[in-house]
């Protein structure tokens, strides 16, 4: 397996660099199980993305004229309850919030009461029953670390739609990090994101090429 490493200033640059990397180096295959079964996608074997200043505004990426934006702040703000609360809308098998809602205040309390030098402030998504779902959670964990008085997130996605999912996911996770850092009393830090399944579905290849400036 090839390990791809992306170093970026902010969320917008991270997305742009990932688009180019996936289009040029992604493994192309036909999906046999999962979303869009029967269609094709390009996927990086394993990717590590460092975003040094994920709080830089705007959190949403810009796209060329004529390309529909992959997300919006309005959508991201509506997505936050899905990330932070256990409420499930009709038809949803799960929300990330059903796993994270009780862990978020626990991690805040851990840092505030016990100090910053710990490796235990990890928030898990999913459980032993997740494998039986027709569409298991893509985000599987948010690890945390405070260094130099800054809260940093390390997030892992088992599968990650680069075109539509990445910009919304990381922007919402950034807002969560800003909330937690404020509650803990530290500054906002970096995001390091990892995935063994970051991909572009075939429907988005031309959109991604136009956005990345590739013919």
SVG drawing of the C-alpha trace seen along z (x, -y; Angstrom):
<svg xmlns="http://www.w3.org/2000/svg" viewBox="-39 -34 43 42">
<polyline fill="none" stroke="black" stroke-width="0.4" points="0.0,0.0 1.1,-3.5 1.1,-6.1 0.3,-9.6 1.2,-12.6 -0.5,-16.0 0.8,-19.1 -1.5,-22.1 -2.1,-25.6 -5.9,-25.4 -8.9,-23.3 -9.4,-24.7 -5.8,-24.0 -6.0,-20.5 -9.1,-19.7 -7.5,-21.1 -4.3,-19.1 -6.2,-15.9 -8.2,-16.3 -5.1,-16.5 -3.4,-13.6 -6.5,-11.3 -7.0,-12.2 -3.4,-11.5 -2.4,-8.7 -5.7,-7.1 -6.4,-3.4 -9.4,-3.1 -11.8,-0.2 -15.4,1.0 -17.3,0.9 -18.6,4.3 -20.2,3.3 -21.1,0.0 -22.3,-3.3 -22.7,-3.5 -22.3,0.3 -21.4,1.1 -19.9,-2.3 -16.2,-3.2 -14.1,-5.3 -10.5,-6.5 -9.0,-6.0 -5.8,-6.6 -4.5,-3.5 -3.8,-5.5 -3.5,-9.2 -2.3,-11.4 -3.3,-15.1 -1.9,-17.7 -3.8,-21.0 -1.8,-23.6 -4.4,-26.3 -7.8,-24.7 -9.6,-27.6 -8.8,-30.0 -11.9,-31.4 -13.7,-30.7 -14.0,-27.0 -15.6,-26.1 -13.5,-25.8 -13.9,-28.0 -14.6,-26.4 -14.4,-27.8 -17.4,-29.4 -19.8,-26.9 -18.8,-24.2 -21.4,-23.6 -19.9,-24.1 -19.5,-20.9 -20.9,-22.4 -21.9,-25.7 -21.7,-27.1 -25.5,-26.8 -25.2,-23.1 -22.2,-22.7 -24.1,-24.5 -27.1,-22.2 -24.7,-19.2 -23.3,-20.1 -26.2,-18.4 -25.4,-15.2 -21.9,-15.4 -22.5,-16.5 -25.9,-15.2 -27.7,-11.8 -30.8,-13.0 -31.5,-10.9 -33.7,-12.1 -36.2,-9.7 -34.4,-7.1 -31.0,-7.6 -29.3,-4.4 -27.0,-6.4 -25.4,-9.8 -21.9,-10.5 -23.4,-12.4 -25.0,-9.3 -21.5,-8.1 -19.8,-11.5 -22.4,-13.4 -21.4,-11.9 -17.7,-11.7 -17.3,-15.4 -17.9,-16.8 -15.9,-13.9 -12.8,-14.9 -13.3,-18.5 -13.5,-17.6 -10.5,-15.3 -8.3,-18.1 -9.6,-20.7 -9.3,-18.6 -6.4,-16.3 -4.1,-18.3 -3.0,-18.1 -0.4,-15.3 -2.5,-12.3 -3.1,-9.9 -6.6,-8.9 -8.7,-11.7 -9.9,-9.7 -13.5,-9.7 -14.7,-6.6 -17.4,-6.4 -19.1,-3.1 -19.2,0.2 -19.1,3.9 -22.5,3.8 -21.5,1.3 -20.3,3.9 -23.8,5.2 -25.2,1.9 -25.7,1.5 -23.7,-1.7 -21.4,-1.7 -20.0,-5.0 -17.3,-6.5 -15.7,-8.6 -14.4,-6.1 -12.6,-8.2 -11.4,-11.6 -8.2,-11.6 -7.0,-14.7 -3.8,-16.2 -2.9,-19.5 0.6,-20.8 1.9,-24.4 -1.5,-25.3 -3.3,-24.3 -6.0,-21.6 -5.2,-19.4 -7.4,-16.7 -6.4,-13.5 -9.3,-12.0 -9.7,-8.7 -12.2,-7.9 -12.5,-4.2 -14.1,-5.5 -14.2,-9.2 -16.0,-10.8 -13.5,-13.5 -15.8,-15.6 -18.8,-16.0 -17.9,-14.6 -14.4,-16.0 -15.3,-19.7 -18.4,-19.3 -16.8,-16.8 -13.7,-18.7 -15.4,-22.1 -17.8,-20.7 -15.1,-18.9 -13.1,-22.2 -16.1,-24.0 -16.3,-21.2 -12.6,-21.6 -13.1,-25.4 -15.9,-24.8 -13.9,-22.2 -10.7,-24.4 -12.8,-27.3 -14.4,-25.1 -11.0,-23.7 -9.4,-27.1 -6.7,-26.6 -6.1,-27.8 -7.2,-26.2 -4.7,-23.8 -4.1,-21.6 -6.1,-18.8 -4.4,-15.6 -6.8,-13.4 -6.1,-9.8 -8.0,-7.5 -7.5,-4.2 -10.4,-4.9 -10.4,-8.6 -12.0,-8.5 -13.7,-10.3 -16.8,-8.7 -17.0,-8.6 -19.7,-11.2 -17.4,-13.8 -14.2,-13.2 -14.9,-15.9 -16.0,-18.3 -12.7,-17.5 -10.6,-18.0 -12.2,-21.4 -11.7,-22.5 -8.1,-21.3 -7.3,-23.0 -6.6,-19.7 -7.7,-18.8"/>
</svg>
